[in-house]
Amino acid sequence: MVIPAAIREKVGLRAGAEIEVIADDFSVRLVPTGRAPRLVRKGKRLIARPTAPVKDRPAVDVGALIEGERNRWPW
């Protein structure tokens, strides 16, 4: 299977990246596997801190992802 370059760039997949394939009744999802974040307590809250090196983390624009998801549904 070949994942289109635009999608790989959007989610930060690199050559050799491991992914998990999840299939349900309505979809097939490809989920990158990686190092689990470490939970750190800040006051009364738990915050997830990444454990992957900075160079291995994808550059993701969270705001653009949310906006894209909002615009995906025809209301």
PDB file of N, CA, C and O in Angstrom:
ATOM      1  N   MET A   1       0.847  -1.166   0.000  1.00  0.00           N
ATOM      2  CA  MET A   1       0.000   0.000   0.000  1.00  0.00           C
ATOM      3  C   MET A   1       0.900   1.238   0.000  1.00  0.00           C
ATOM      4  O   MET A   1       1.918   1.275   0.690  1.00  0.00           O
ATOM      5  N   VAL A   2       0.520   2.232  -0.766  1.00  0.00           N
ATOM      6  CA  VAL A   2       1.258   3.489  -0.812  1.00  0.00           C
ATOM      7  C   VAL A   2       0.357   4.583  -0.241  1.00  0.00           C
ATOM      8  O   VAL A   2      -0.779   4.759  -0.680  1.00  0.00           O
ATOM      9  N   ILE A   3       0.876   5.306   0.732  1.00  0.00           N
ATOM     10  CA  ILE A   3       0.144   6.427   1.316  1.00  0.00           C
ATOM     11  C   ILE A   3       0.591   7.676   0.568  1.00  0.00           C
ATOM     12  O   ILE A   3       1.792   7.939   0.495  1.00  0.00           O
ATOM     13  N   PRO A   4      -0.341   8.462   0.005  1.00  0.00           N
ATOM     14  CA  PRO A   4       0.036   9.653  -0.760  1.00  0.00           C
ATOM     15  C   PRO A   4       0.918  10.605   0.049  1.00  0.00           C
ATOM     16  O   PRO A   4       0.762  10.749   1.261  1.00  0.00           O
ATOM     17  N   ALA A   5       1.852  11.253  -0.661  1.00  0.00           N
ATOM     18  CA  ALA A   5       2.823  12.140  -0.015  1.00  0.00           C
ATOM     19  C   ALA A   5       2.156  13.250   0.789  1.00  0.00           C
ATOM     20  O   ALA A   5       2.615  13.577   1.883  1.00  0.00           O
ATOM     21  N   ALA A   6       1.085  13.831   0.266  1.00  0.00           N
ATOM     22  CA  ALA A   6       0.409  14.927   0.979  1.00  0.00           C
ATOM     23  C   ALA A   6      -0.111  14.460   2.337  1.00  0.00           C
ATOM     24  O   ALA A   6      -0.033  15.197   3.320  1.00  0.00           O
ATOM     25  N   ILE A   7      -0.638  13.244   2.393  1.00  0.00           N
ATOM     26  CA  ILE A   7      -1.146  12.710   3.661  1.00  0.00           C
ATOM     27  C   ILE A   7       0.012  12.389   4.600  1.00  0.00           C
ATOM     28  O   ILE A   7      -0.055  12.683   5.793  1.00  0.00           O
ATOM     29  N   ARG A   8       1.081  11.784   4.062  1.00  0.00           N
ATOM     30  CA  ARG A   8       2.249  11.484   4.910  1.00  0.00           C
ATOM     31  C   ARG A   8       2.801  12.755   5.540  1.00  0.00           C
ATOM     32  O   ARG A   8       3.132  12.767   6.725  1.00  0.00           O
ATOM     33  N   GLU A   9       2.902  13.823   4.756  1.00  0.00           N
ATOM     34  CA  GLU A   9       3.423  15.090   5.284  1.00  0.00           C
ATOM     35  C   GLU A   9       2.484  15.676   6.321  1.00  0.00           C
ATOM     36  O   GLU A   9       2.931  16.196   7.343  1.00  0.00           O
ATOM     37  N   LYS A  10       1.188  15.597   6.067  1.00  0.00           N
ATOM     38  CA  LYS A  10       0.195  16.168   6.985  1.00  0.00           C
ATOM     39  C   LYS A  10       0.263  15.539   8.366  1.00  0.00           C
ATOM     40  O   LYS A  10       0.134  16.235   9.373  1.00  0.00           O
ATOM     41  N   VAL A  11       0.467  14.212   8.421  1.00  0.00           N
ATOM     42  CA  VAL A  11       0.476  13.521   9.715  1.00  0.00           C
ATOM     43  C   VAL A  11       1.877  13.211  10.221  1.00  0.00           C
ATOM     44  O   VAL A  11       2.033  12.638  11.299  1.00  0.00           O
ATOM     45  N   GLY A  12       2.896  13.581   9.455  1.00  0.00           N
ATOM     46  CA  GLY A  12       4.268  13.412   9.927  1.00  0.00           C
ATOM     47  C   GLY A  12       4.832  12.015   9.796  1.00  0.00           C
ATOM     48  O   GLY A  12       5.722  11.640  10.558  1.00  0.00           O
ATOM     49  N   LEU A  13       4.332  11.228   8.840  1.00  0.00           N
ATOM     50  CA  LEU A  13       4.888   9.890   8.638  1.00  0.00           C
ATOM     51  C   LEU A  13       6.185   9.983   7.841  1.00  0.00           C
ATOM     52  O   LEU A  13       6.285  10.753   6.885  1.00  0.00           O
ATOM     53  N   ARG A  14       7.165   9.199   8.240  1.00  0.00           N
ATOM     54  CA  ARG A  14       8.443   9.143   7.533  1.00  0.00           C
ATOM     55  C   ARG A  14       8.674   7.715   7.062  1.00  0.00           C
ATOM     56  O   ARG A  14       8.011   6.782   7.515  1.00  0.00           O
ATOM     57  N   ALA A  15       9.622   7.559   6.149  1.00  0.00           N
ATOM     58  CA  ALA A  15       9.944   6.222   5.643  1.00  0.00           C
ATOM     59  C   ALA A  15      10.296   5.306   6.811  1.00  0.00           C
ATOM     60  O   ALA A  15      11.065   5.681   7.696  1.00  0.00           O
ATOM     61  N   GLY A  16       9.738   4.125   6.806  1.00  0.00           N
ATOM     62  CA  GLY A  16      10.020   3.146   7.846  1.00  0.00           C
ATOM     63  C   GLY A  16       9.182   3.302   9.101  1.00  0.00           C
ATOM     64  O   GLY A  16       9.329   2.521  10.041  1.00  0.00           O
ATOM     65  N   ALA A  17       8.296   4.304   9.134  1.00  0.00           N
ATOM     66  CA  ALA A  17       7.456   4.518  10.316  1.00  0.00           C
ATOM     67  C   ALA A  17       6.507   3.332  10.493  1.00  0.00           C
ATOM     68  O   ALA A  17       5.985   2.787   9.520  1.00  0.00           O
ATOM     69  N   GLU A  18       6.299   2.953  11.724  1.00  0.00           N
ATOM     70  CA  GLU A  18       5.367   1.866  12.014  1.00  0.00           C
ATOM     71  C   GLU A  18       3.976   2.455  12.204  1.00  0.00           C
ATOM     72  O   GLU A  18       3.805   3.501  12.830  1.00  0.00           O
ATOM     73  N   ILE A  19       2.979   1.754  11.645  1.00  0.00           N
ATOM     74  CA  ILE A  19       1.598   2.191  11.794  1.00  0.00           C
ATOM     75  C   ILE A  19       0.746   1.010  12.230  1.00  0.00           C
ATOM     76  O   ILE A  19       1.074  -0.149  11.973  1.00  0.00           O
ATOM     77  N   GLU A  20      -0.339   1.328  12.885  1.00  0.00           N
ATOM     78  CA  GLU A  20      -1.312   0.330  13.290  1.00  0.00           C
ATOM     79  C   GLU A  20      -2.529   0.496  12.384  1.00  0.00           C
ATOM     80  O   GLU A  20      -2.990   1.618  12.174  1.00  0.00           O
ATOM     81  N   VAL A  21      -3.046  -0.586  11.852  1.00  0.00           N
ATOM     82  CA  VAL A  21      -4.225  -0.545  10.992  1.00  0.00           C
ATOM     83  C   VAL A  21      -5.424  -0.959  11.828  1.00  0.00           C
ATOM     84  O   VAL A  21      -5.447  -2.047  12.404  1.00  0.00           O
ATOM     85  N   ILE A  22      -6.423  -0.081  11.891  1.00  0.00           N
ATOM     86  CA  ILE A  22      -7.622  -0.337  12.678  1.00  0.00           C
ATOM     87  C   ILE A  22      -8.816  -0.317  11.727  1.00  0.00           C
ATOM     88  O   ILE A  22      -9.062   0.683  11.054  1.00  0.00           O
ATOM     89  N   ALA A  23      -9.549  -1.412  11.675  1.00  0.00           N
ATOM     90  CA  ALA A  23     -10.725  -1.507  10.813  1.00  0.00           C
ATOM     91  C   ALA A  23     -11.962  -1.687  11.668  1.00  0.00           C
ATOM     92  O   ALA A  23     -11.968  -2.486  12.605  1.00  0.00           O
ATOM     93  N   ASP A  24     -13.018  -0.936  11.342  1.00  0.00           N
ATOM     94  CA  ASP A  24     -14.303  -1.134  12.000  1.00  0.00           C
ATOM     95  C   ASP A  24     -15.377  -1.250  10.927  1.00  0.00           C
ATOM     96  O   ASP A  24     -15.056  -1.465   9.758  1.00  0.00           O
ATOM     97  N   ASP A  25     -16.624  -1.114  11.297  1.00  0.00           N
ATOM     98  CA  ASP A  25     -17.720  -1.285  10.337  1.00  0.00           C
ATOM     99  C   ASP A  25     -17.784  -0.179   9.290  1.00  0.00           C
ATOM    100  O   ASP A  25     -18.377  -0.371   8.228  1.00  0.00           O
ATOM    101  N   PHE A  26     -17.180   0.980   9.573  1.00  0.00           N
ATOM    102  CA  PHE A  26     -17.344   2.127   8.693  1.00  0.00           C
ATOM    103  C   PHE A  26     -16.057   2.651   8.084  1.00  0.00           C
ATOM    104  O   PHE A  26     -16.110   3.415   7.120  1.00  0.00           O
ATOM    105  N   SER A  27     -14.899   2.266   8.614  1.00  0.00           N
ATOM    106  CA  SER A  27     -13.668   2.881   8.132  1.00  0.00           C
ATOM    107  C   SER A  27     -12.451   2.005   8.401  1.00  0.00           C
ATOM    108  O   SER A  27     -12.508   1.017   9.134  1.00  0.00           O
ATOM    109  N   VAL A  28     -11.359   2.407   7.782  1.00  0.00           N
ATOM    110  CA  VAL A  28     -10.048   1.834   8.067  1.00  0.00           C
ATOM    111  C   VAL A  28      -9.166   3.006   8.464  1.00  0.00           C
ATOM    112  O   VAL A  28      -9.055   3.984   7.725  1.00  0.00           O
ATOM    113  N   ARG A  29      -8.538   2.909   9.629  1.00  0.00           N
ATOM    114  CA  ARG A  29      -7.674   3.988  10.115  1.00  0.00           C
ATOM    115  C   ARG A  29      -6.244   3.497  10.192  1.00  0.00           C
ATOM    116  O   ARG A  29      -5.978   2.374  10.620  1.00  0.00           O
ATOM    117  N   LEU A  30      -5.334   4.349   9.772  1.00  0.00           N
ATOM    118  CA  LEU A  30      -3.904   4.085   9.904  1.00  0.00           C
ATOM    119  C   LEU A  30      -3.394   5.009  11.004  1.00  0.00           C
ATOM    120  O   LEU A  30      -3.420   6.231  10.862  1.00  0.00           O
ATOM    121  N   VAL A  31      -2.933   4.417  12.094  1.00  0.00           N
ATOM    122  CA  VAL A  31      -2.514   5.191  13.255  1.00  0.00           C
ATOM    123  C   VAL A  31      -1.024   4.987  13.475  1.00  0.00           C
ATOM    124  O   VAL A  31      -0.576   3.859  13.682  1.00  0.00           O
ATOM    125  N   PRO A  32      -0.240   6.084  13.433  1.00  0.00           N
ATOM    126  CA  PRO A  32       1.193   5.932  13.686  1.00  0.00           C
ATOM    127  C   PRO A  32       1.425   5.427  15.108  1.00  0.00           C
ATOM    128  O   PRO A  32       0.817   5.930  16.053  1.00  0.00           O
ATOM    129  N   THR A  33       2.288   4.450  15.260  1.00  0.00           N
ATOM    130  CA  THR A  33       2.663   3.996  16.590  1.00  0.00           C
ATOM    131  C   THR A  33       3.966   4.691  16.952  1.00  0.00           C
ATOM    132  O   THR A  33       4.747   5.057  16.074  1.00  0.00           O
ATOM    133  N   GLY A  34       4.185   4.859  18.166  1.00  0.00           N
ATOM    134  CA  GLY A  34       5.399   5.546  18.591  1.00  0.00           C
ATOM    135  C   GLY A  34       5.539   5.477  20.086  1.00  0.00           C
ATOM    136  O   GLY A  34       4.854   4.715  20.769  1.00  0.00           O
ATOM    137  N   ARG A  35       6.425   6.276  20.566  1.00  0.00           N
ATOM    138  CA  ARG A  35       6.643   6.315  22.007  1.00  0.00           C
ATOM    139  C   ARG A  35       5.463   6.963  22.706  1.00  0.00           C
ATOM    140  O   ARG A  35       4.956   7.995  22.265  1.00  0.00           O
ATOM    141  N   ALA A  36       5.034   6.359  23.787  1.00  0.00           N
ATOM    142  CA  ALA A  36       3.933   6.917  24.564  1.00  0.00           C
ATOM    143  C   ALA A  36       4.421   8.142  25.326  1.00  0.00           C
ATOM    144  O   ALA A  36       5.569   8.177  25.769  1.00  0.00           O
ATOM    145  N   PRO A  37       3.568   9.139  25.482  1.00  0.00           N
ATOM    146  CA  PRO A  37       3.971  10.311  26.255  1.00  0.00           C
ATOM    147  C   PRO A  37       4.094   9.970  27.737  1.00  0.00           C
ATOM    148  O   PRO A  37       3.549   8.975  28.214  1.00  0.00           O
ATOM    149  N   ARG A  38       4.813  10.811  28.437  1.00  0.00           N
ATOM    150  CA  ARG A  38       5.001  10.664  29.879  1.00  0.00           C
ATOM    151  C   ARG A  38       4.046  11.640  30.544  1.00  0.00           C
ATOM    152  O   ARG A  38       3.955  12.793  30.123  1.00  0.00           O
ATOM    153  N   LEU A  39       3.331  11.202  31.574  1.00  0.00           N
ATOM    154  CA  LEU A  39       2.408  12.075  32.282  1.00  0.00           C
ATOM    155  C   LEU A  39       3.130  12.790  33.411  1.00  0.00           C
ATOM    156  O   LEU A  39       3.808  12.168  34.229  1.00  0.00           O
ATOM    157  N   VAL A  40       2.972  14.110  33.443  1.00  0.00           N
ATOM    158  CA  VAL A  40       3.623  14.953  34.443  1.00  0.00           C
ATOM    159  C   VAL A  40       2.546  15.745  35.168  1.00  0.00           C
ATOM    160  O   VAL A  40       1.659  16.318  34.534  1.00  0.00           O
ATOM    161  N   ARG A  41       2.618  15.778  36.478  1.00  0.00           N
ATOM    162  CA  ARG A  41       1.636  16.532  37.246  1.00  0.00           C
ATOM    163  C   ARG A  41       2.070  17.995  37.342  1.00  0.00           C
ATOM    164  O   ARG A  41       3.184  18.311  37.761  1.00  0.00           O
ATOM    165  N   LYS A  42       1.146  18.881  36.937  1.00  0.00           N
ATOM    166  CA  LYS A  42       1.336  20.335  37.069  1.00  0.00           C
ATOM    167  C   LYS A  42       0.181  20.848  37.913  1.00  0.00           C
ATOM    168  O   LYS A  42      -0.927  21.033  37.409  1.00  0.00           O
ATOM    169  N   GLY A  43       0.435  21.076  39.186  1.00  0.00           N
ATOM    170  CA  GLY A  43      -0.651  21.456  40.083  1.00  0.00           C
ATOM    171  C   GLY A  43      -1.633  20.305  40.210  1.00  0.00           C
ATOM    172  O   GLY A  43      -1.262  19.200  40.605  1.00  0.00           O
ATOM    173  N   LYS A  44      -2.890  20.569  39.872  1.00  0.00           N
ATOM    174  CA  LYS A  44      -3.923  19.530  39.951  1.00  0.00           C
ATOM    175  C   LYS A  44      -4.131  18.810  38.632  1.00  0.00           C
ATOM    176  O   LYS A  44      -4.993  17.936  38.544  1.00  0.00           O
ATOM    177  N   ARG A  45      -3.364  19.154  37.600  1.00  0.00           N
ATOM    178  CA  ARG A  45      -3.572  18.575  36.270  1.00  0.00           C
ATOM    179  C   ARG A  45      -2.453  17.636  35.875  1.00  0.00           C
ATOM    180  O   ARG A  45      -1.311  17.791  36.306  1.00  0.00           O
ATOM    181  N   LEU A  46      -2.796  16.654  35.044  1.00  0.00           N
ATOM    182  CA  LEU A  46      -1.798  15.792  34.429  1.00  0.00           C
ATOM    183  C   LEU A  46      -1.581  16.276  33.004  1.00  0.00           C
ATOM    184  O   LEU A  46      -2.545  16.489  32.269  1.00  0.00           O
ATOM    185  N   ILE A  47      -0.340  16.452  32.611  1.00  0.00           N
ATOM    186  CA  ILE A  47       0.005  16.935  31.282  1.00  0.00           C
ATOM    187  C   ILE A  47       0.848  15.864  30.593  1.00  0.00           C
ATOM    188  O   ILE A  47       1.763  15.302  31.194  1.00  0.00           O
ATOM    189  N   ALA A  48       0.534  15.589  29.340  1.00  0.00           N
ATOM    190  CA  ALA A  48       1.297  14.611  28.566  1.00  0.00           C
ATOM    191  C   ALA A  48       2.506  15.306  27.949  1.00  0.00           C
ATOM    192  O   ALA A  48       2.360  16.285  27.216  1.00  0.00           O
ATOM    193  N   ARG A  49       3.689  14.801  28.244  1.00  0.00           N
ATOM    194  CA  ARG A  49       4.937  15.315  27.671  1.00  0.00           C
ATOM    195  C   ARG A  49       5.476  14.276  26.699  1.00  0.00           C
ATOM    196  O   ARG A  49       5.567  13.100  27.049  1.00  0.00           O
ATOM    197  N   PRO A  50       5.835  14.685  25.488  1.00  0.00           N
ATOM    198  CA  PRO A  50       6.355  13.714  24.522  1.00  0.00           C
ATOM    199  C   PRO A  50       7.686  13.134  24.979  1.00  0.00           C
ATOM    200  O   PRO A  50       8.490  13.808  25.623  1.00  0.00           O
ATOM    201  N   THR A  51       7.901  11.871  24.633  1.00  0.00           N
ATOM    202  CA  THR A  51       9.173  11.229  24.960  1.00  0.00           C
ATOM    203  C   THR A  51      10.041  11.040  23.724  1.00  0.00           C
ATOM    204  O   THR A  51      11.222  10.711  23.841  1.00  0.00           O
ATOM    205  N   ALA A  52       9.463  11.247  22.530  1.00  0.00           N
ATOM    206  CA  ALA A  52      10.237  11.132  21.296  1.00  0.00           C
ATOM    207  C   ALA A  52      11.165  12.328  21.156  1.00  0.00           C
ATOM    208  O   ALA A  52      10.813  13.429  21.579  1.00  0.00           O
ATOM    209  N   PRO A  53      12.347  12.134  20.570  1.00  0.00           N
ATOM    210  CA  PRO A  53      13.244  13.263  20.337  1.00  0.00           C
ATOM    211  C   PRO A  53      12.580  14.316  19.439  1.00  0.00           C
ATOM    212  O   PRO A  53      11.748  13.984  18.595  1.00  0.00           O
ATOM    213  N   VAL A  54      12.949  15.568  19.625  1.00  0.00           N
ATOM    214  CA  VAL A  54      12.349  16.669  18.872  1.00  0.00           C
ATOM    215  C   VAL A  54      12.457  16.437  17.366  1.00  0.00           C
ATOM    216  O   VAL A  54      11.514  16.735  16.633  1.00  0.00           O
ATOM    217  N   LYS A  55      13.581  15.914  16.894  1.00  0.00           N
ATOM    218  CA  LYS A  55      13.766  15.709  15.452  1.00  0.00           C
ATOM    219  C   LYS A  55      12.814  14.662  14.891  1.00  0.00           C
ATOM    220  O   LYS A  55      12.561  14.652  13.686  1.00  0.00           O
ATOM    221  N   ASP A  56      12.277  13.777  15.735  1.00  0.00           N
ATOM    222  CA  ASP A  56      11.364  12.731  15.285  1.00  0.00           C
ATOM    223  C   ASP A  56       9.895  13.111  15.399  1.00  0.00           C
ATOM    224  O   ASP A  56       9.022  12.363  14.960  1.00  0.00           O
ATOM    225  N   ARG A  57       9.618  14.269  15.987  1.00  0.00           N
ATOM    226  CA  ARG A  57       8.237  14.703  16.152  1.00  0.00           C
ATOM    227  C   ARG A  57       7.757  15.412  14.888  1.00  0.00           C
ATOM    228  O   ARG A  57       8.495  16.210  14.310  1.00  0.00           O
ATOM    229  N   PRO A  58       6.531  15.129  14.454  1.00  0.00           N
ATOM    230  CA  PRO A  58       6.012  15.810  13.264  1.00  0.00           C
ATOM    231  C   PRO A  58       5.664  17.260  13.573  1.00  0.00           C
ATOM    232  O   PRO A  58       5.256  17.590  14.686  1.00  0.00           O
ATOM    233  N   ALA A  59       5.829  18.105  12.591  1.00  0.00           N
ATOM    234  CA  ALA A  59       5.407  19.504  12.716  1.00  0.00           C
ATOM    235  C   ALA A  59       3.934  19.544  12.340  1.00  0.00           C
ATOM    236  O   ALA A  59       3.591  19.452  11.161  1.00  0.00           O
ATOM    237  N   VAL A  60       3.072  19.679  13.318  1.00  0.00           N
ATOM    238  CA  VAL A  60       1.634  19.623  13.085  1.00  0.00           C
ATOM    239  C   VAL A  60       1.009  20.952  13.483  1.00  0.00           C
ATOM    240  O   VAL A  60       1.260  21.466  14.573  1.00  0.00           O
ATOM    241  N   ASP A  61       0.195  21.502  12.594  1.00  0.00           N
ATOM    242  CA  ASP A  61      -0.562  22.714  12.888  1.00  0.00           C
ATOM    243  C   ASP A  61      -1.934  22.266  13.396  1.00  0.00           C
ATOM    244  O   ASP A  61      -2.833  21.976  12.607  1.00  0.00           O
ATOM    245  N   VAL A  62      -2.081  22.214  14.705  1.00  0.00           N
ATOM    246  CA  VAL A  62      -3.302  21.690  15.313  1.00  0.00           C
ATOM    247  C   VAL A  62      -4.517  22.523  14.901  1.00  0.00           C
ATOM    248  O   VAL A  62      -5.584  21.975  14.625  1.00  0.00           O
ATOM    249  N   GLY A  63      -4.355  23.829  14.861  1.00  0.00           N
ATOM    250  CA  GLY A  63      -5.463  24.701  14.455  1.00  0.00           C
ATOM    251  C   GLY A  63      -5.947  24.389  13.054  1.00  0.00           C
ATOM    252  O   GLY A  63      -7.153  24.358  12.807  1.00  0.00           O
ATOM    253  N   ALA A  64      -5.012  24.155  12.123  1.00  0.00           N
ATOM    254  CA  ALA A  64      -5.386  23.816  10.747  1.00  0.00           C
ATOM    255  C   ALA A  64      -6.079  22.459  10.691  1.00  0.00           C
ATOM    256  O   ALA A  64      -7.019  22.279   9.917  1.00  0.00           O
ATOM    257  N   LEU A  65      -5.632  21.509  11.496  1.00  0.00           N
ATOM    258  CA  LEU A  65      -6.292  20.199  11.528  1.00  0.00           C
ATOM    259  C   LEU A  65      -7.731  20.318  12.021  1.00  0.00           C
ATOM    260  O   LEU A  65      -8.640  19.703  11.463  1.00  0.00           O
ATOM    261  N   ILE A  66      -7.930  21.110  13.068  1.00  0.00           N
ATOM    262  CA  ILE A  66      -9.277  21.295  13.611  1.00  0.00           C
ATOM    263  C   ILE A  66     -10.158  21.994  12.582  1.00  0.00           C
ATOM    264  O   ILE A  66     -11.301  21.591  12.369  1.00  0.00           O
ATOM    265  N   GLU A  67      -9.635  23.035  11.946  1.00  0.00           N
ATOM    266  CA  GLU A  67     -10.404  23.760  10.940  1.00  0.00           C
ATOM    267  C   GLU A  67     -10.744  22.860   9.752  1.00  0.00           C
ATOM    268  O   GLU A  67     -11.861  22.906   9.235  1.00  0.00           O
ATOM    269  N   GLY A  68      -9.800  22.058   9.329  1.00  0.00           N
ATOM    270  CA  GLY A  68     -10.055  21.117   8.239  1.00  0.00           C
ATOM    271  C   GLY A  68     -11.133  20.119   8.587  1.00  0.00           C
ATOM    272  O   GLY A  68     -11.953  19.759   7.742  1.00  0.00           O
ATOM    273  N   GLU A  69     -11.136  19.671   9.834  1.00  0.00           N
ATOM    274  CA  GLU A  69     -12.163  18.716  10.277  1.00  0.00           C
ATOM    275  C   GLU A  69     -13.528  19.393  10.334  1.00  0.00           C
ATOM    276  O   GLU A  69     -14.535  18.786   9.971  1.00  0.00           O
ATOM    277  N   ARG A  70     -13.571  20.641  10.786  1.00  0.00           N
ATOM    278  CA  ARG A  70     -14.832  21.362  10.820  1.00  0.00           C
ATOM    279  C   ARG A  70     -15.415  21.555   9.424  1.00  0.00           C
ATOM    280  O   ARG A  70     -16.625  21.444   9.224  1.00  0.00           O
ATOM    281  N   ASN A  71     -14.542  21.845   8.461  1.00  0.00           N
ATOM    282  CA  ASN A  71     -14.994  22.115   7.089  1.00  0.00           C
ATOM    283  C   ASN A  71     -15.293  20.846   6.304  1.00  0.00           C
ATOM    284  O   ASN A  71     -15.832  20.909   5.199  1.00  0.00           O
ATOM    285  N   ARG A  72     -14.951  19.712   6.859  1.00  0.00           N
ATOM    286  CA  ARG A  72     -15.144  18.442   6.153  1.00  0.00           C
ATOM    287  C   ARG A  72     -16.614  18.046   6.098  1.00  0.00           C
ATOM    288  O   ARG A  72     -17.039  17.365   5.164  1.00  0.00           O
ATOM    289  N   TRP A  73     -17.373  18.457   7.065  1.00  0.00           N
ATOM    290  CA  TRP A  73     -18.772  18.026   7.155  1.00  0.00           C
ATOM    291  C   TRP A  73     -19.684  19.073   6.535  1.00  0.00           C
ATOM    292  O   TRP A  73     -19.604  20.248   6.894  1.00  0.00           O
ATOM    293  N   PRO A  74     -20.553  18.667   5.606  1.00  0.00           N
ATOM    294  CA  PRO A  74     -21.489  19.619   4.985  1.00  0.00           C
ATOM    295  C   PRO A  74     -22.684  19.888   5.906  1.00  0.00           C
ATOM    296  O   PRO A  74     -23.566  19.038   6.032  1.00  0.00           O
ATOM    297  N   TRP A  75     -22.722  21.023   6.531  1.00  0.00           N
ATOM    298  CA  TRP A  75     -23.823  21.349   7.451  1.00  0.00           C
ATOM    299  C   TRP A  75     -24.864  22.159   6.767  1.00  0.00           C
ATOM    300  O   TRP A  75     -25.864  22.526   7.384  1.00  0.00           O
TER     301      TRP A  75
END
